[in-house]
Amino acid sequence: MSSLRSSQPFLLPDTELWKAFDLLADPIFVKDRSHRWLYLNDAFARLLGRPAAELLGKSDDAFMPPDTVRLYWENDDLVCGSGLPHENEEPIPLPDGTIHTLWTRKYPTRNEAGEVTGLIAIITDVTNLQSRITSRAEFEQRARESEVRLQAQQSMLDRLTAPVVSLWNGIVLMPLVGDLTMERTTIVQSNLLEAITRHRARHVIIDITGIGVLDTTTAARLLGSVRAARLLGARCMLVGMSPALAQTMVATGIEFRDIPTLAVLQDGLSLAFQELGYRITR
C-alpha cells in the first residue's frame, strides 16, 4: 500500500496495524513537529483528492490556503507543546470548491524516551451532521413560531366567542358559545369586568343559549364570574334557559339561587329595563 510509507527519512514500520488503518472510513494521518505528514491512510488521501505519494513528506501549506494552514498548525503546536490530546472543529476546502467541517482529534506521539515527536490525528467529516442539526434547529424554531401564532389565534378566537355588547345605558349582554373551560372562564371574566367598568353597567345579561355543557363545574365557573361582576356593582341574570338545561340542573342539583334565570333574551332585557325604572309596554 503506497499510503503506508513516505520518502526517506520519513519511514514508518510497515505493520498490520498501519495496514488496518486503510480499512477505516475516517481519515487518519501522522505528523512530525514540523507539520509534515509521515503517514496517512487511504481515506485521508481521498479527502484531499490527491495520491498518497504526493502528500507524504509534505505539509498543509503545499495544498491549503494560508488562513486554514495557520489554524491547523496552531492546533498541532498546542498538542505538541502540551503533550495532551486536543479536539476541535476545522474547516477544509476541498478540490470541488466546497468547504467541509471536520471534527479532528489529535493525540501526541512519543519516542522511547517519552519525548513528543509529533501527533496522530483522526478526522470525521461532520458537514452533513451539522446540516441536519441546523435543519432540525430551524424546524424546531419554525415549530415554536407556529405554536406562538396558534396560541395567539386561539386567544383571539376565545375572545371573539366571549364578546360583551352594550345594549342600553347601563345594560350589557355577554353571549356564551361553546364549552366554558378554565382558560375561557378567565377570558370571560376579564372581558366582562372590563365591559362593566367601561360601560358603567348595572345589569349584565349572560346568554347561555350556545353553551356546550352545563354541569356542576361549568355552573361553578359561571357563579365565579357573577360574583366578580357583583364586586363592581353589576347585577347578573341568565337567559337562554332551555327545558333540557333546566332538567340537567334539576338532575345535578345545580342552583343559581338569587340569580334570575329566564327563557329568552327579551325577558332578560325587560327585567333589566324595569329594574332601571323604564316603563315597558307590550
N, C-alpha and C positions, 0 to 999 in steps of 0.2 A: 504494500500500500504506500503510495508516494506521500500521503499526508502524514506518515509517521516519522519522517526524517527531514532534517534541514541540511543545508550545505554546511560543511565544516566551518567553524569549530562547534556548531550548534547541533550536537548529535544526542538523541535520546535513546535509551535502551529499547530495543525492538521486542517488547514483551507482549504476552497475550492480553495484559491489562490495557495497554495502549491500543491494541487492535480492537478490543471490545468497545472503546470509545467511538469508533466509526459506526457502530451499530445504533448509537443513540440519536434521537431526533433533535435534542438540544445541542447547539454549537458549544464546543469546548476548545480553549486554547491555553497554552503555557507561554508566559513571557519572562524574559530576564529583567534585571533592574534598569536596563536601557530601553525598555519597551519593545524589544524585538521578539517576534513570535518564534519560539523554539519548537512548538508543537501545535497542531490544530487538527481537529477531526474533519471528516467529510462534510458534516453539517455546517461548520463554520465557513468552509470554502464555498459551499453553495450559497450561504448567506451573503457573502461578499461578491459572489458571481465571478470568481477567479479560480484558476487551478491552484491546488495546494502548493505546488512547487514555486509558483510566482509569489506566494505570500511568505513562505518560510524564510527566516533570517531578516525580514523587513519589519517595518513598524507602521503604525497607523498613519503617520504623516505622508506616507507614499500614496495613500489611497483616500484619505478623508480630508474634509475642509479644516482649516486651522482652528476654528471655534470648537468643532467636535473633538479634534485631537487634544486640545487643551483640557477639555472636560475629562476625556479618557485618562490622560496622563496624571491629572490631579488625583483621580481616584486610584490609579496604580500606585502613585507615590505614597498615598495615605496608607495603603496596605503594606507596602514595603517598608515604610518608615515606622509604622506602629507594630508591625508583626501580627496584626489582628485581622480577622476576616472583615469584609465590608460588602454591603449590598446596596444597590441604588438603581434607579431607572435612568437609562441613557438613550438618547436618540441616535439613529443610524440612517444616513442617506444611502439608499440602495441604487443599484445601477439603473433601475427603471424610472428613477426620478422621485419615487415616493420616499417618505421618511417614516420609519417604523420606530416603535418604542420597545426597548429591551430591558428586561429585568436581569441585571448582571450580579452574580455572586462571585466575589473574588476572595481567594484564600492564599496566604503566603506559602511559598515553597522554601525549604531549608536544606543546607548541606549537612554532612555528618557532624560538623562542629556546631550545628544549631543556628548558623547564620542565615538570614533571609537572602535568598538568591533570586527571587522573583515572585511570580504568582501563577496560580491556575484559576481560570475563570469558567463559569458555567452560565450560559445565556438562555433565556426564554423570551421569545417574541410575544409580548403581551398586547400588541396593537389591536388585534381582534377582540381580546378580552376587554380592553379599555373601551373599545367602541360599543360593546354590548353593555358595559356598565354605564356608559354615557347615555345610550339609548334607553336603558332601564330608568336612569335618573330623570331623563326628560319625560318618559312615560309617567313616572310617579308624580312629577311636577304638574304635568297636564291633568292627571287624575285629581290631584289636590285642588287645582284651579277649577276643575269641573265640579268638584264637590262643593266648593265655596259658592259657585254660581247656582248650583241646585238648591243649596240651603237658602240663598238669597231669594230665589224664585219661590221656594216653598213658603218662606216667611211672607212674601208679598201675597201669595195665594191665600195664606191663612188670614192675613189682614183683610183681603177682599171678601173672605167668607165670614167675617165678623165686622161688617160696617155699622156705623151709627149714623142715623138720619134724623135731622131736626124736622119734626112735623109741624110744630107750632111753638110760639113763645113759651118756653118752659117745659116742652114735651119732646122727648127724643125716642126714636124707635131703633132697636137692635134686633134684626132678624138673624137667627142662628141656623146654619146649614151644615149638615154632616155631624160626625161624632165629636163630642166635646172632650178631647184628650187633655192631658195635663198641660201640654205645650199650648194648645189652643185656648185653654182656660186662662192662662197668663195673658195671652193676646187679647182675649175678650175683656178681661178686667182692665187691662191697660187702655184699650180703646174706649171702653165705657166710662171710666173715670175721667179720661181726658175730655170726652164729649160733654159730660156733666159739667165740668168746670168751664169749658169753652162756651157752651150754650146756656149756662146758668139754669140747668134743667132741674125742675122739681118733680117731674114724673118720667119714669123710664118704662117703656113698653117692650118687653122681651118676647119676641115671636118665636115659639118653639115648633112651628109647623114643620120645618125642614130638618129638625134634629134627627140624627140617626138612631140613637139608642137613649132611652130614658130609664136608667137603672139607679140604684142607690148611690153609686159612685158619681154618675152624672148629676144627680139631684144635689149631692153634697157640693159639687163644684159650682152649680148654679146658685145655691144658697150662699156660697162664699162671695160670689160676685154681687149678690143682693146686699149682703152685709156691708161690703166695701162701698156700694153706692149710698147706703144709708148714712155712712160716716160723713158723706158730703151733702147730706140733707135731701137726697132724692128718694122718692117712693117708687118701688118697682111693682110691676104686675106682669103676669104671664098670659099670653094669648096663644091661640092655636091649639088648645087642648082638645084633642080628638077623643072619640069614645075608646079607641084602642089604648091611647096613652092613659086615659082615666082608669081603665081596667088594670093596666100594668101597675099604676100607682097603688091601687087598692090591694092588688095581689102581693106587692112587695113591701107594703107598709110605708110608702113614701108620703111624707106630709110637707106641705109648704106653709102650713099654719096661717099666719096673718097676711100672707102674700095673695092678693086676688088672682084667681085663675079663671080665664074667660075663653069662650069658644073661638071668637073671631076678632080680628084687629079692630073692626068697627066698634065692638063693645068696649074694648080697652080704651079706645080714643074717647068714646062717650063718657066713660067713667073719669078719665083724666080731665076732660073739659068741666064736668060737674064739680070735681074737687077744686078746680081753679076758679070756680064761680061763674062759668059761662052757662048760659041757658041753651039747652039742647032741644030743638023741635024736630019732630019726625013727620 
